[in-house]
Amino acid sequence: MSAKLNALFSDSYVDISQYRDQHFKGNRHEQEKLLKQSCTLYVGNLSFYTTEEQVHELFSKSGDVKRIVIGLDKVKKTACGFCFVEYYSRVDAENALRFVNGSRLDDRIIRTDWDAGFKEGRQYGRGKIRWTSQR
């Protein structure tokens, strides 16, 4: 039996972490329901120089990628170390979560987690102001 069929016949959904998007429009129950059905992953700890092509090359090993949305700095509109990877199927997203999480991409150990689904505007980082001392 193929790996995809095995995944379908098991209670295979990969555990959902305790992290929850604080800006989610809805209650916790609705968010958890979406997370359990989602085909979208949040990918963190990317290098600011990692390209969409590099992300696609790695994540397409787990299945057919529908789209990739690179996270951007709100002000500069430059990459800021995260992205969303959306698959056509839940099984492919589960495989990526199992096998890609903790791997190395562009000399960084990346982390993946379920996302309730990308919505326009979420590609912008939180835009924290960082103060540096100038001597």
C-alpha positions in Angstrom: 0.0 0.0 0.0 1.4 3.4 -0.9 2.4 5.9 1.8 -0.5 8.2 0.9 -3.0 5.4 1.3 -1.5 4.3 4.6 -1.9 7.9 5.8 -5.5 8.0 4.7 -6.4 4.8 6.6 -4.7 5.9 9.9 -5.8 8.5 12.3 -2.9 10.4 10.9 -3.5 14.0 11.4 -0.3 15.3 12.9 -0.7 16.7 16.4 -1.6 20.4 16.6 0.7 22.4 18.7 -0.4 24.7 21.6 0.4 27.8 19.6 -2.6 29.8 18.5 -2.7 32.9 16.2 -3.7 35.7 18.5 -5.2 37.7 15.6 -7.5 34.8 14.5 -11.0 36.1 13.8 -13.1 33.6 15.7 -13.1 31.5 18.8 -10.6 28.8 19.9 -13.0 26.0 18.8 -13.3 27.4 15.3 -9.6 27.9 15.1 -8.9 24.3 16.2 -11.4 22.9 13.7 -9.7 24.9 10.8 -6.3 23.7 12.0 -7.4 20.0 11.9 -8.6 20.5 8.3 -6.0 22.8 7.0 -3.6 22.2 4.1 -1.5 25.2 5.1 1.7 25.3 7.1 3.5 28.2 8.8 7.3 28.0 8.3 9.5 29.9 10.6 13.2 30.7 11.2 13.9 31.2 7.5 16.9 33.2 6.5 15.9 36.6 5.2 17.7 35.6 2.0 15.8 32.3 1.4 13.9 32.5 -1.9 10.5 31.2 -2.8 12.2 28.7 -5.2 14.3 27.2 -2.3 11.2 26.8 -0.2 9.3 25.2 -3.1 12.2 22.8 -3.8 12.2 21.5 -0.2 8.5 21.4 0.4 7.5 19.9 -2.9 9.3 16.7 -1.9 6.3 16.1 0.4 3.7 16.7 -2.3 2.1 19.2 -4.7 2.5 22.7 -3.4 -0.4 25.0 -4.3 1.3 28.3 -3.3 4.0 29.8 -1.1 3.6 33.2 0.5 6.8 34.7 1.8 6.5 36.9 4.9 7.4 40.5 4.5 8.5 43.3 6.7 5.5 45.7 7.0 7.6 48.8 6.3 10.5 47.7 4.0 8.5 45.0 2.2 11.6 42.7 2.4 11.6 39.0 3.5 11.5 38.7 7.3 12.0 35.0 8.1 8.8 33.2 7.7 6.4 32.0 5.0 3.2 30.0 4.5 3.2 26.8 2.4 -0.2 25.7 1.1 -0.7 22.2 -0.3 -3.5 20.8 -2.4 -4.1 17.9 0.1 -4.0 17.5 3.9 -1.9 14.3 3.5 0.9 16.2 1.7 0.9 18.9 4.3 1.1 16.3 7.1 4.0 14.7 5.4 5.8 18.0 5.2 5.1 18.7 8.9 6.5 15.3 9.8 9.5 15.2 7.6 10.5 18.8 6.8 10.2 20.3 10.3 13.6 20.6 11.9 15.4 20.3 8.6 18.0 22.7 7.3 17.3 25.3 4.6 19.7 28.0 3.6 21.9 27.2 6.7 18.9 27.6 9.1 17.0 25.0 11.1 13.4 25.7 10.1 10.3 24.9 12.1 6.8 24.2 10.7 3.4 24.3 12.3 -0.2 24.1 11.2 -1.8 27.3 10.1 -5.6 27.9 9.9 -5.2 29.2 6.4 -3.5 32.1 4.8 -5.5 35.4 4.5 -4.4 38.5 2.7 -2.4 40.8 5.1 -0.9 38.0 7.1 2.2 38.0 5.0 3.3 41.1 6.9 5.4 40.5 10.0 4.3 42.0 13.3 6.5 45.0 12.6 8.2 45.2 16.0 10.3 48.3 16.4 13.8 47.4 17.3 16.0 50.1 18.9 19.7 49.9 18.6 22.1 51.9 20.6 24.4 54.1 18.6 27.7 54.9 20.2 
